[in-house]
Amino acid sequence: MRRNEASCPIAVLVLAACLGAVCTSPAALAQSPLPTASAEDRALARAIFKELIEINTTDTPLGNVTTATEAMQKRFLDAGFAAEDVQLLGPDARKKNLVVRFRAAGTATEKPVLFLCHMDVVEALRSDWSTDPFEFVEKDGYYYGRGTQDMKNSDAALVVTFLRLHREGYKPKRDLILALTADEEGGKFNGANWLVREHRELVDAAFVINPDAGGIELDHGRAVVADVEATEKVYSDFQVTATDRGGHSSLPRPENAIYELTTALNKLAAYAFPFEMNEVTRTYFKNLAGQETGPTAADMRATLATPPDLAAAARLSASEPSFNSNFRTTCVATRLSAGHANNALAQTARANVNCRIFPGHSPEEIRQQLIGIFGDDKLTVKYVSDAGAVSDTAPERKAMIPPAPIAEVFEPLTRLTQAIWPGTPVTPVMENGASDSIYFAQAGIPCYGYSAIALERDDERAHGQDERLPVDSYWKSLDFFYSFAKAVGGE
């Protein structure tokens, strides 16, 4: 294990530097053999993972989250969980959430721990994939299928963890809760938000562990850093529309809706939002610089200087998309539509621009910036809610504030991470996407994102083509969550 000059474990020191934690002694991180899943438990974990992948839970007419949550409810009931501790509920018949409570032995002495997992996935087209996205395929050391990275891997691992602990007669000192929810990826019935608003008593907790964020970054097989989400960007969609009087296609002219829209999108593609850092991203790059070598490490240190070297930041941004996202707000066009006939000039051209907004800025602020970037009063820029409603203005909400560190989270998280990936520093990060943690953070419940999944930096396929997960990574996450659940639950 790497240590700094004061012999404080870097994994804990980094969290301390960022979030004000007290440095834990090296003895507290002494490694001991990590219990591993038996062949029978691995077989169950594979079967549940396969079952979930092969249930289409997209927000489409073919998708149904309830089919998946009902399947998991049956497994818990068949295992002997009390019916009142396995509740299936939600505002829509196809979007039911499952809340499972693992009861403490006797009277609980502390508030519960909530593991938050969404069950829905992004749409995937069979024509785009080399395999059927809704078929669980194992080949070349990987599991393929929609949701293998985001995030049915963790759904399955935590279902198995709860079933295994129940079978073994585990007696925690506090309740453990598993919430399997709908519509994190989009849709009108976000389960996490609904549970917090309508059934707070079912999900109220001392803190939330959300495996939809964080994990181990690999560089050609080498574990570089273990990311724990401490804050996240704000997700926002904007509808950009150009309109024109149209006309006959035999009389083309540059002043048409498609030209106006594509000109605006080209301006956006060429634009870089201003460079920014906060305490979370600064600590992340400081920690990462100690693991990197050569020009990359030098550029990271230069970026951390006062004032920052913007040329170094530009080189890092060009080399790795995730670095760029850590430095600024990002906006990109994700959908296009235009025209009404093949032989007519388009009267309407429309694009969806998806933004991931750096903490400290609101969607309305970014909407106004987009209007300035486009510089075209012929365009309209409107906000699109998660439910698809379009409005002239956007919310003023900003990103969640990083929660204070909790020793009962970070001590076992760091210790177990070191047991699986020795010497890998644990560091807080800003999630460049967005997650359901925001709803619990807004309710005053600390949230920490950690998946215990190890992925190569250049093999992030969530939401993309041929999504896959290394088989070995799945087994390690299974072992992590079993020991972590027991650590936070107490015995």
C-alpha positions as CSV (number, residue, x, y, z in Angstrom):
1,M,0.0,0.0,0.0
2,R,1.3,3.4,-0.9
3,R,1.7,5.9,2.0
4,N,2.6,9.5,2.3
5,E,5.4,11.0,4.4
6,A,3.2,11.0,7.5
7,S,2.4,7.3,7.0
8,C,-1.3,8.0,6.6
9,P,-2.9,5.8,4.0
10,I,-3.4,7.8,0.8
11,A,-6.9,6.3,0.3
12,V,-8.0,8.0,3.5
13,L,-5.8,11.0,3.3
14,V,-7.3,12.1,0.0
15,L,-10.8,11.9,1.4
16,A,-9.6,13.9,4.4
17,A,-8.0,16.6,2.3
18,C,-11.2,17.0,0.3
19,L,-13.9,16.5,2.9
20,G,-12.3,17.2,6.2
21,A,-12.1,13.7,7.5
22,V,-9.7,12.6,10.3
23,C,-6.8,10.5,9.1
24,T,-7.2,6.8,9.9
25,S,-4.2,4.9,11.2
26,P,-2.6,2.2,8.9
27,A,-3.6,-0.5,11.4
28,A,-7.2,0.3,10.7
29,L,-6.7,-0.8,7.1
30,A,-4.8,-4.0,7.9
31,Q,-5.8,-6.5,5.3
32,S,-7.4,-9.9,6.0
33,P,-8.6,-12.5,3.6
34,L,-11.9,-11.4,1.9
35,P,-14.7,-14.0,2.0
36,T,-15.4,-15.1,-1.6
37,A,-18.7,-16.4,-3.0
38,S,-19.0,-20.1,-3.2
39,A,-19.6,-21.9,-6.5
40,E,-23.3,-22.1,-5.6
41,D,-23.6,-18.4,-4.9
42,R,-21.8,-17.6,-8.1
43,A,-24.2,-19.8,-10.0
44,L,-27.1,-17.9,-8.4
45,A,-25.5,-14.6,-9.1
46,R,-25.0,-15.5,-12.7
47,A,-28.6,-16.7,-13.0
48,I,-30.0,-13.6,-11.5
49,F,-27.8,-11.4,-13.7
50,K,-28.9,-13.3,-16.8
51,E,-32.6,-13.0,-15.8
52,L,-32.4,-9.3,-15.3
53,I,-30.5,-8.6,-18.6
54,E,-33.1,-10.6,-20.5
55,I,-36.0,-8.6,-19.2
56,N,-36.5,-5.5,-21.3
57,T,-36.8,-2.6,-18.8
58,T,-36.5,0.3,-21.3
59,D,-39.0,3.2,-21.3
60,T,-40.6,1.9,-24.5
61,P,-43.7,0.0,-25.3
62,L,-41.6,-3.2,-25.2
63,G,-40.1,-2.4,-21.8
64,N,-41.5,-3.2,-18.4
65,V,-39.7,-2.5,-15.1
66,T,-42.4,-4.3,-13.1
67,T,-41.6,-7.6,-14.8
68,A,-38.1,-7.4,-13.4
69,T,-39.1,-6.2,-9.9
70,E,-41.8,-8.8,-9.7
71,A,-39.2,-11.5,-10.6
72,M,-36.9,-10.3,-7.8
73,Q,-39.8,-10.0,-5.3
74,K,-40.6,-13.7,-6.0
75,R,-37.0,-14.6,-5.2
76,F,-37.1,-12.8,-1.9
77,L,-40.5,-14.3,-0.9
78,D,-39.4,-17.8,-1.9
79,A,-36.3,-17.3,0.3
80,G,-38.5,-16.6,3.3
81,F,-38.5,-12.9,3.5
82,A,-41.7,-11.6,5.2
83,A,-44.2,-10.1,2.8
84,E,-44.3,-6.8,4.6
85,D,-40.5,-6.5,4.0
86,V,-40.7,-7.0,0.3
87,Q,-42.9,-4.2,-1.0
88,L,-43.8,-3.7,-4.7
89,L,-45.2,-0.2,-5.3
90,G,-45.2,2.7,-7.7
91,P,-47.5,5.2,-9.6
92,D,-47.6,3.2,-12.8
93,A,-48.4,-0.5,-13.5
94,R,-45.3,-0.9,-15.6
95,K,-43.0,1.1,-13.3
96,K,-43.3,-0.6,-9.9
97,N,-40.4,-0.2,-7.5
98,L,-39.3,-3.0,-5.1
99,V,-38.2,-2.1,-1.6
100,V,-36.7,-4.9,0.4
101,R,-35.9,-4.5,4.1
102,F,-33.5,-6.8,5.9
103,R,-34.5,-6.5,9.6
104,A,-32.1,-5.8,12.4
105,A,-31.9,-8.4,15.2
106,G,-34.1,-7.0,18.0
107,T,-34.5,-3.3,18.2
108,A,-32.3,-1.4,15.7
109,T,-29.8,0.9,17.4
110,E,-29.1,3.0,14.4
111,K,-30.9,4.3,11.3
112,P,-30.9,2.0,8.3
113,V,-28.5,1.8,5.4
114,L,-30.1,2.1,1.9
115,F,-28.6,0.5,-1.2
116,L,-30.1,2.4,-4.2
117,C,-30.3,0.6,-7.6
118,H,-32.3,1.5,-10.7
119,M,-33.7,-1.3,-12.8
120,D,-34.4,0.5,-16.0
121,V,-32.0,0.6,-19.0
122,V,-31.5,2.8,-22.1
123,E,-33.0,1.6,-25.3
124,A,-30.8,-0.6,-27.5
125,L,-31.3,-1.5,-31.2
126,R,-30.5,-5.1,-32.3
127,S,-29.3,-3.7,-35.6
128,D,-26.6,-1.7,-33.8
129,W,-25.2,-4.6,-31.8
130,S,-23.1,-7.7,-32.6
131,T,-25.3,-9.6,-30.1
132,D,-28.9,-9.3,-29.1
133,P,-28.8,-6.6,-26.4
134,F,-31.5,-8.3,-24.4
135,E,-29.8,-11.7,-24.5
136,F,-27.2,-12.5,-21.8
137,V,-24.1,-13.6,-23.7
138,E,-20.8,-14.7,-22.2
139,K,-17.8,-14.7,-24.5
140,D,-14.1,-13.8,-24.3
141,G,-14.2,-13.2,-20.6
142,Y,-17.1,-10.7,-20.8
143,Y,-20.8,-10.6,-20.1
144,Y,-22.7,-8.8,-22.9
145,G,-26.1,-7.3,-22.8
146,R,-27.9,-4.0,-22.1
147,G,-27.4,-3.2,-18.5
148,T,-24.3,-5.2,-17.9
149,Q,-22.5,-1.9,-17.0
150,D,-25.5,0.3,-16.1
151,M,-26.5,-1.1,-13.8
152,K,-28.0,-4.6,-13.6
153,N,-24.7,-5.9,-12.5
154,S,-25.0,-4.2,-9.2
155,D,-28.8,-4.9,-9.1
156,A,-28.0,-8.6,-9.3
157,A,-25.0,-8.5,-6.9
158,L,-27.0,-6.8,-4.2
159,V,-30.0,-9.1,-4.6
160,V,-27.7,-12.1,-4.2
161,T,-26.0,-10.3,-1.2
162,F,-29.3,-9.9,0.6
163,L,-30.4,-13.5,-0.2
164,R,-27.0,-14.9,1.0
165,L,-27.1,-13.0,4.2
166,H,-30.6,-14.2,4.9
167,R,-29.7,-17.8,4.2
168,E,-26.7,-17.5,6.5
169,G,-28.9,-16.1,9.3
170,Y,-27.0,-12.8,9.5
171,K,-28.2,-10.6,12.3
172,P,-27.4,-6.9,11.7
173,K,-27.6,-4.2,14.3
174,R,-29.5,-1.9,11.9
175,D,-31.9,-2.5,9.0
176,L,-30.5,-2.8,5.5
177,I,-32.7,-1.7,2.7
178,L,-32.5,-2.5,-1.0
179,A,-34.5,-0.3,-3.4
180,L,-34.8,-1.4,-7.0
181,T,-36.3,1.5,-8.9
182,A,-37.8,2.7,-12.2
183,D,-37.0,5.5,-14.6
184,E,-33.6,6.7,-13.6
185,E,-32.6,6.8,-17.3
186,G,-35.7,8.8,-18.2
187,G,-39.5,8.6,-18.2
188,K,-42.3,10.0,-16.2
189,F,-42.2,7.8,-13.1
190,N,-38.8,8.2,-11.5
191,G,-38.9,5.7,-8.7
192,A,-36.3,7.2,-6.4
193,N,-38.0,10.6,-6.5
194,W,-41.4,9.0,-5.9
195,L,-40.3,6.9,-3.0
196,V,-38.7,9.9,-1.3
197,R,-41.8,12.1,-1.8
198,E,-44.6,9.5,-1.2
199,H,-43.0,6.8,1.0
200,R,-40.1,8.4,2.9
201,E,-40.7,5.9,5.7
202,L,-39.7,3.0,3.5
203,V,-36.4,4.5,2.3
204,D,-35.4,6.8,5.1
205,A,-31.8,6.0,6.0
206,A,-28.6,7.3,7.8
207,F,-26.9,7.2,4.4
208,V,-27.3,5.9,0.8
209,I,-24.9,3.7,-1.1
210,N,-25.6,4.2,-4.8
211,P,-23.7,1.7,-7.1
212,D,-24.8,3.8,-10.1
213,A,-21.6,5.7,-9.8
214,G,-18.0,5.2,-8.7
215,G,-15.8,2.2,-9.2
216,I,-12.3,1.2,-10.2
217,E,-10.5,2.9,-13.2
218,L,-8.2,0.5,-15.0
219,D,-5.4,1.4,-17.4
220,H,-4.4,-1.7,-19.4
221,G,-5.4,-3.9,-16.5
222,R,-3.7,-1.8,-13.8
223,A,-6.0,-0.4,-11.1
224,V,-5.3,3.4,-11.1
225,V,-7.9,4.8,-8.7
226,A,-11.1,3.9,-6.9
227,D,-13.7,6.6,-7.5
228,V,-16.3,7.4,-4.9
229,E,-19.0,9.8,-6.1
230,A,-19.1,12.8,-3.8
231,T,-21.0,15.2,-6.0
232,E,-22.4,15.1,-9.5
233,K,-23.3,17.3,-12.5
234,V,-26.8,18.4,-13.2
235,Y,-28.5,16.6,-16.2
236,S,-30.5,18.9,-18.5
237,D,-32.0,18.5,-22.0
238,F,-32.7,21.5,-24.3
239,Q,-34.9,21.6,-27.4
240,V,-33.3,23.8,-30.1
241,T,-35.7,24.7,-32.9
242,A,-35.3,26.5,-36.2
243,T,-38.3,27.5,-38.3
244,D,-38.6,28.8,-41.9
245,R,-41.3,29.4,-44.5
246,G,-40.0,26.4,-46.5
247,G,-40.5,26.1,-50.2
248,H,-39.8,23.9,-53.3
249,S,-36.6,21.9,-53.2
250,S,-35.8,22.9,-56.8
251,L,-35.3,26.4,-55.5
252,P,-32.7,25.9,-52.7
253,R,-31.6,28.8,-50.6
254,P,-29.2,29.0,-47.6
255,E,-31.8,30.6,-45.4
256,N,-33.6,27.4,-44.4
257,A,-34.4,25.7,-41.1
258,I,-31.8,22.9,-41.5
259,Y,-29.0,25.4,-42.4
260,E,-29.9,27.5,-39.3
261,L,-29.9,24.6,-37.0
262,T,-26.7,22.9,-38.3
263,T,-24.9,26.2,-38.2
264,A,-25.9,26.6,-34.5
265,L,-24.8,23.0,-33.7
266,N,-21.5,23.5,-35.4
267,K,-20.9,26.5,-33.2
268,L,-21.7,24.4,-30.1
269,A,-19.3,21.6,-31.3
270,A,-16.5,24.1,-31.6
271,Y,-17.2,25.8,-28.2
272,A,-15.6,24.7,-24.9
273,F,-17.3,25.9,-21.8
274,P,-15.0,27.6,-19.4
275,F,-12.4,25.6,-17.4
276,E,-13.5,25.0,-13.8
277,M,-12.4,23.0,-10.7
278,N,-13.8,22.4,-7.3
279,E,-12.5,20.7,-4.2
280,V,-13.7,17.3,-5.4
281,T,-12.2,17.5,-8.9
282,R,-9.0,19.1,-7.6
283,T,-8.5,16.3,-5.1
284,Y,-9.2,13.7,-7.8
285,F,-6.6,15.0,-10.1
286,K,-4.1,15.5,-7.3
287,N,-4.5,11.9,-6.3
288,L,-4.4,10.7,-9.9
289,A,-1.3,12.6,-10.7
290,G,0.5,10.5,-8.1
291,Q,-0.5,7.3,-10.0
292,E,0.2,8.5,-13.5
293,T,3.6,9.0,-15.2
294,G,5.2,11.1,-17.9
295,P,3.4,13.9,-19.8
296,T,0.0,12.9,-18.3
297,A,1.2,13.3,-14.7
298,A,3.0,16.6,-15.6
299,D,-0.1,18.0,-17.3
300,M,-2.2,17.1,-14.2
301,R,0.2,18.9,-11.9
302,A,0.2,21.9,-14.2
303,T,-3.5,22.0,-14.3
304,L,-3.5,22.0,-10.5
305,A,-1.2,25.0,-10.3
306,T,-2.3,28.5,-9.5
307,P,-3.2,29.8,-12.0
308,P,-4.0,26.6,-13.8
309,D,-2.1,25.8,-17.1
310,L,-5.0,25.9,-19.5
311,A,-2.9,24.4,-22.3
312,A,-2.2,21.4,-20.1
313,A,-5.9,21.1,-19.3
314,A,-6.6,21.2,-23.1
315,R,-4.2,18.3,-23.7
316,L,-5.7,16.3,-21.0
317,S,-9.2,17.0,-22.3
318,A,-8.2,15.9,-25.8
319,S,-6.6,12.7,-24.5
320,E,-9.5,11.4,-22.4
321,P,-13.2,12.5,-22.6
322,S,-13.7,11.9,-18.8
323,F,-11.0,14.4,-18.0
324,N,-12.6,17.0,-20.2
325,S,-16.0,16.4,-18.5
326,N,-14.3,16.9,-15.1
327,F,-13.1,20.3,-16.2
328,R,-16.3,22.0,-17.4
329,T,-19.9,21.9,-18.4
330,T,-20.5,19.8,-21.5
331,C,-23.3,20.0,-24.1
332,V,-23.8,17.9,-27.2
333,A,-26.6,17.3,-29.7
334,T,-28.0,13.8,-29.2
335,R,-31.1,13.8,-31.5
336,L,-32.1,15.5,-34.8
337,S,-35.3,15.8,-36.8
338,A,-36.2,18.0,-39.7
339,G,-38.5,18.4,-42.7
340,H,-41.8,17.1,-43.8
341,A,-41.2,15.9,-47.4
342,N,-38.4,14.8,-49.6
343,N,-39.1,17.4,-52.2
344,A,-39.6,20.4,-49.9
345,L,-37.3,22.7,-48.0
346,A,-37.6,22.1,-44.3
347,Q,-40.0,24.4,-42.4
348,T,-38.9,23.0,-39.0
349,A,-35.6,21.6,-37.9
350,R,-35.1,20.5,-34.3
351,A,-32.3,19.1,-32.1
352,N,-32.1,17.8,-28.6
353,V,-29.0,19.2,-26.8
354,N,-28.0,17.2,-23.7
355,C,-25.9,19.1,-21.1
356,R,-24.1,17.9,-18.0
357,I,-23.7,21.0,-15.9
358,F,-20.8,21.7,-13.7
359,P,-21.8,22.2,-10.0
360,G,-22.6,25.8,-9.2
361,H,-24.5,26.5,-12.4
362,S,-28.2,26.1,-13.1
363,P,-30.0,24.7,-16.1
364,E,-31.5,28.2,-16.8
365,E,-28.0,29.7,-16.7
366,I,-26.8,27.2,-19.3
367,R,-29.9,27.7,-21.4
368,Q,-29.0,31.4,-21.6
369,Q,-25.4,30.5,-22.5
370,L,-26.6,28.3,-25.3
371,I,-28.7,31.2,-26.7
372,G,-25.5,33.4,-26.6
373,I,-23.4,30.7,-28.3
374,F,-25.9,30.2,-31.1
375,G,-26.3,34.0,-31.6
376,D,-29.3,33.5,-33.8
377,D,-32.7,35.1,-32.9
378,K,-34.3,32.7,-35.4
379,L,-33.7,29.8,-33.0
380,T,-35.6,29.0,-29.9
381,V,-34.0,27.2,-27.0
382,K,-36.4,25.5,-24.6
383,Y,-36.0,23.2,-21.6
384,V,-37.1,19.6,-21.7
385,S,-38.0,18.0,-18.4
386,D,-37.2,14.3,-17.5
387,A,-40.9,13.6,-18.3
388,G,-40.6,15.2,-21.7
389,A,-42.5,18.5,-20.9
390,V,-41.1,21.5,-22.9
391,S,-41.0,24.9,-21.3
392,D,-39.6,28.3,-22.1
393,T,-37.4,28.5,-19.0
394,A,-35.4,26.0,-17.1
395,P,-35.0,25.3,-13.3
396,E,-32.6,27.2,-11.2
397,R,-31.5,24.1,-9.2
398,K,-27.8,23.4,-8.8
399,A,-25.8,20.3,-8.1
400,M,-25.8,18.6,-4.7
401,I,-23.3,19.7,-2.1
402,P,-20.7,17.0,-1.2
403,P,-21.7,15.3,2.0
404,A,-19.3,15.1,5.0
405,P,-17.4,11.8,5.1
406,I,-18.8,9.1,7.4
407,A,-16.2,6.8,8.9
408,E,-18.6,3.9,8.9
409,V,-18.8,4.2,5.1
410,F,-15.2,5.0,4.2
411,E,-13.3,2.8,6.6
412,P,-14.8,-0.5,5.3
413,L,-15.0,0.8,1.7
414,T,-11.3,1.6,1.8
415,R,-10.3,-1.5,3.6
416,L,-12.2,-3.8,1.3
417,T,-11.1,-2.0,-1.8
418,Q,-7.5,-2.4,-0.6
419,A,-8.1,-6.1,-0.1
420,I,-9.3,-6.6,-3.6
421,W,-7.1,-4.0,-5.4
422,P,-4.1,-3.5,-3.2
423,G,-2.5,-0.1,-3.2
424,T,-5.3,1.6,-5.2
425,P,-6.1,5.0,-3.8
426,V,-9.7,5.8,-3.0
427,T,-10.7,9.3,-4.0
428,P,-13.9,11.4,-4.1
429,V,-15.0,12.3,-7.6
430,M,-17.6,14.3,-9.4
431,E,-20.0,12.1,-11.3
432,N,-20.0,13.4,-14.9
433,G,-23.4,12.0,-15.6
434,A,-26.2,12.1,-13.1
435,S,-27.9,9.7,-10.8
436,D,-30.8,9.3,-8.4
437,S,-28.6,10.3,-5.5
438,I,-29.8,13.9,-6.1
439,Y,-33.3,13.1,-4.7
440,F,-31.9,11.8,-1.4
441,A,-29.4,14.5,-1.2
442,Q,-32.1,17.1,-1.5
443,A,-34.0,15.3,1.3
444,G,-30.9,15.7,3.6
445,I,-29.7,12.1,3.3
446,P,-25.9,11.7,2.6
447,C,-25.3,9.7,-0.6
448,Y,-22.1,8.0,-1.8
449,G,-21.7,6.4,-5.2
450,Y,-19.6,3.3,-5.4
451,S,-20.1,0.2,-7.7
452,A,-16.9,-1.8,-6.9
453,I,-16.8,-2.5,-10.6
454,A,-13.5,-2.3,-12.4
455,L,-13.5,-1.1,-16.0
456,E,-10.9,0.0,-18.5
457,R,-11.1,3.8,-19.1
458,D,-11.5,3.2,-22.8
459,D,-14.2,0.5,-22.4
460,E,-17.1,2.5,-20.9
461,R,-20.0,1.2,-22.9
462,A,-23.0,2.2,-20.7
463,H,-25.8,3.5,-23.0
464,G,-23.7,2.4,-26.0
465,Q,-23.1,-0.4,-28.4
466,D,-22.2,-3.9,-27.3
467,E,-22.3,-3.0,-23.6
468,R,-20.2,-5.5,-21.7
469,L,-18.7,-6.3,-18.3
470,P,-15.6,-8.3,-17.5
471,V,-16.7,-11.6,-15.8
472,D,-13.9,-11.2,-13.1
473,S,-15.1,-7.7,-12.3
474,Y,-18.6,-9.0,-11.6
475,W,-17.3,-11.6,-9.1
476,K,-15.2,-9.0,-7.3
477,S,-18.1,-6.7,-6.9
478,L,-20.1,-9.6,-5.5
479,D,-17.5,-10.3,-2.9
480,F,-17.2,-6.6,-2.1
481,F,-20.9,-6.0,-1.5
482,Y,-21.2,-9.1,0.7
483,S,-18.5,-7.9,3.1
484,F,-19.5,-4.3,2.8
485,A,-23.1,-4.9,3.7
486,K,-22.0,-6.8,6.8
487,A,-19.6,-4.1,7.7
488,V,-22.1,-1.2,7.6
489,G,-24.9,-3.4,9.1
490,G,-22.8,-4.4,12.1
491,E,-23.0,-7.8,13.8
